Amino acid sequence: MEYDLDSGSHSTYSLHYHLILTTKYRRGVLTEERTQFIHEAISGFADNYGVELTNLDGEDDHVHILFRTKPTTDLVKFINTVKGATARRIRNEYADELKIELWGDSFWNDSYCLISTGQVSLDVLKQYVENQRE
């Protein structure tokens, strides 16, 4: 098996993560255009956290964000920045369209799912998505 490894001055690592964010109330407000908008917003600050965005995709009520990091990355801080920055930007850009489906300042659900991709399985993802719908 061949690994895609990164290295620092005193370490070798391969840290890949799968982040799933769901919209507040699981409202189907994410269009292809809005998902692309979120991708561009995250790409704008990911380097500041030592994060390389490898893929972002989703459906109308959630996004899947695949990224790789350095061992020094503060994942909670990065995720909170992702949620806060994307929510503010998308609400500013699409305010009139979103006020019918979402009210207040919320865009994302309070919770999130973060999985190291070495342990990700289709069953785990299905379980998370189903739990969020209840």
C-alpha positions in Angstrom: 0.0 0.0 0.0 1.3 3.4 -0.9 0.6 6.5 1.3 0.4 10.1 0.3 2.5 11.5 3.2 3.3 15.1 4.2 6.2 16.0 6.3 7.4 18.7 8.7 10.8 19.4 10.2 10.4 16.6 12.7 7.4 14.5 11.5 5.8 12.6 8.7 2.0 12.5 8.6 -1.1 12.1 6.6 -4.1 13.8 8.2 -7.2 13.7 6.1 -10.7 14.6 7.4 -14.3 14.5 6.3 -16.4 17.3 7.8 -20.2 17.2 7.4 -22.2 20.4 8.1 -26.0 20.4 8.0 -28.2 23.5 7.6 -30.4 24.7 10.4 -33.6 22.7 10.6 -32.2 20.6 7.7 -33.8 23.1 5.4 -33.0 22.5 1.7 -31.4 25.9 1.0 -28.1 24.8 -0.6 -28.1 25.1 -4.3 -25.2 24.3 -6.5 -24.4 28.0 -6.7 -24.5 28.4 -2.9 -22.3 25.3 -2.4 -19.8 26.8 -4.8 -20.0 30.1 -2.9 -19.2 28.2 0.4 -16.3 26.4 -1.4 -14.8 29.7 -2.4 -15.3 31.3 1.0 -13.5 28.4 2.7 -10.7 28.4 0.1 -10.1 32.0 1.0 -9.0 31.4 4.6 -8.0 27.6 4.7 -4.3 28.4 4.2 -4.3 30.5 7.4 -5.1 27.3 9.4 -2.7 25.0 7.6 -5.6 23.3 5.8 -5.8 22.2 2.2 -9.3 21.8 0.9 -9.5 18.7 -1.3 -13.2 18.5 -2.1 -16.5 20.1 -1.2 -19.8 18.7 -2.3 -23.3 18.1 -0.8 -27.0 18.1 -1.2 -29.6 20.7 -0.5 -29.4 20.3 3.3 -25.8 19.4 4.0 -22.2 19.7 2.7 -19.3 17.3 2.8 -15.9 19.0 3.1 -12.8 16.9 2.6 -9.5 18.4 3.7 -6.0 17.6 4.9 -4.2 19.3 7.7 -1.0 19.7 9.6 -0.6 18.2 13.1 -0.6 21.7 14.5 -4.0 22.6 13.1 -6.6 23.5 15.7 -9.5 21.6 14.2 -12.2 23.1 16.5 -11.0 26.7 15.7 -11.0 25.9 12.0 -14.5 24.3 12.0 -15.9 27.2 14.0 -14.4 29.6 11.5 -15.8 27.7 8.6 -19.3 27.7 10.2 -19.2 31.3 11.2 -17.6 32.8 8.1 -19.6 30.9 5.6 -22.9 31.6 7.5 -22.2 35.3 7.6 -21.1 35.5 3.9 -24.0 33.4 2.5 -26.6 35.2 4.6 -25.2 38.6 3.3 -25.2 37.4 -0.3 -28.6 35.6 -0.3 -30.4 37.4 2.5 -33.7 38.0 0.7 -33.9 34.4 -0.6 -33.0 32.8 2.7 -35.3 34.8 5.1 -38.3 32.6 4.1 -36.5 29.3 5.0 -34.2 30.4 7.8 -34.7 33.1 10.4 -32.5 34.7 13.0 -28.8 34.5 12.6 -28.5 30.7 12.2 -27.5 29.1 9.0 -25.8 25.9 10.2 -26.9 23.4 12.7 -25.1 23.7 16.0 -23.5 20.3 15.7 -21.2 18.9 13.1 -19.6 15.5 12.1 -15.9 15.2 11.8 -14.4 11.8 10.7 -10.9 10.9 10.0 -11.0 9.5 6.5 -9.1 6.4 7.5 -12.1 5.4 9.5 -14.9 6.7 7.4 -17.4 4.2 6.1 -20.7 4.5 4.3 -22.6 3.1 7.3 -21.2 5.8 9.6 -22.2 8.6 7.1 -25.7 7.1 6.6 -26.2 6.9 10.4 -25.2 10.5 10.9 -27.5 11.8 8.1 -30.4 9.8 9.5 -29.8 11.0 13.1 -29.9 14.6 11.9 -33.2 14.2 10.3 -34.9 13.0 13.5 
